[in-house]
């Protein structure tokens, strides 16, 4: 199955943070996030396991209370139900994969 980025609607998640759901199946979902400089995704948790790859830019990810700066080419894993949040040090684009798929991202 082919998914075209141009068909994916940009959804504002938080001020300065947008998401595009790019592809999904029965067990995985891929989304692109764009964070404008200074944008923040507040601390949150979800039952989904999440892997993120930083496509461009640089931001601070806090996972389980530990802040770490990641940049283009870096990746990280957020285990199920672990609190995490992001703060963009510059404009940043990420590719995020969830298992199982986030049903709220299919709406």
Secondary structure by P-SEA (a helix, b strand, c coil): cccccccbbbbbccccbbbbbccccccbbbbbbbbccccccccccccbbbbbbbcbbbbbbbcccbbbbbcccbbbbbccccccbbbbccbbbbbbbbccccccccc
